[in-house]
Amino acid sequence: MQLTSVPPLRRTTLQTWITDTLEAGRSPSTARIRQQAVRRYAACRCRRAAVGCGAPPKPGRRSPADV
């Protein structure tokens, strides 16, 4: 996968990355943890209005800095 040819922070980008991780021989739990980390990062960025997210974050979610 060439990172320059795939738009960042898109659902398809994350799915491709996770698929590549699994095909490279990583365990499903490793792929799940990495996916959760990206989701938490994206939620934090949305809350800080640093990216153009249309919907506000779900209530009860905290930024990685709060954990």
C-alpha positions in Angstrom: 0.0 0.0 0.0 1.4 3.4 -1.0 0.4 5.9 1.7 0.7 8.8 -0.8 -2.1 7.4 -3.0 -4.7 7.0 -0.2 -6.4 10.0 1.5 -5.7 10.2 5.2 -8.3 9.4 7.9 -10.8 7.8 5.6 -12.7 4.7 6.6 -11.4 2.9 3.5 -7.8 3.9 4.5 -8.2 2.4 7.9 -9.8 -0.8 6.6 -6.9 -1.2 4.1 -4.3 -0.6 6.8 -6.0 -3.2 9.1 -6.3 -5.7 6.3 -2.6 -5.2 5.4 -1.7 -5.7 9.1 -3.6 -9.0 9.3 -2.1 -10.2 6.0 1.4 -9.4 7.3 0.8 -12.0 10.0 -0.2 -9.8 12.9 -2.7 -11.1 15.3 -6.4 -9.9 15.3 -6.0 -8.4 18.7 -3.0 -6.3 17.5 -5.1 -5.1 14.6 -8.0 -4.2 16.9 -5.8 -2.3 19.3 -4.3 -0.3 16.4 -7.8 0.5 15.0 -9.0 1.6 18.4 -5.9 3.9 18.7 -6.7 5.6 15.4 -10.3 6.0 16.3 -9.4 7.7 19.6 -6.9 9.9 17.9 -9.5 10.9 15.2 -12.1 11.6 17.9 -9.7 13.8 19.8 -8.8 15.7 16.6 -12.5 16.2 15.9 -13.1 17.6 19.3 -10.4 20.1 18.9 -11.8 21.2 15.5 -8.5 20.5 13.9 -10.1 18.5 11.1 -13.3 19.1 9.2 -15.6 16.6 11.1 -19.2 17.3 10.5 -20.6 15.7 13.7 -19.6 16.5 17.2 -18.0 13.6 19.2 -20.2 11.3 21.1 -20.9 12.1 24.7 -18.8 10.3 27.3 -15.7 10.0 25.0 -12.4 11.4 26.4 -9.2 12.4 24.6 -6.2 10.2 24.9 -4.6 12.9 27.1 -7.5 12.5 29.6 -7.0 8.8 30.0 
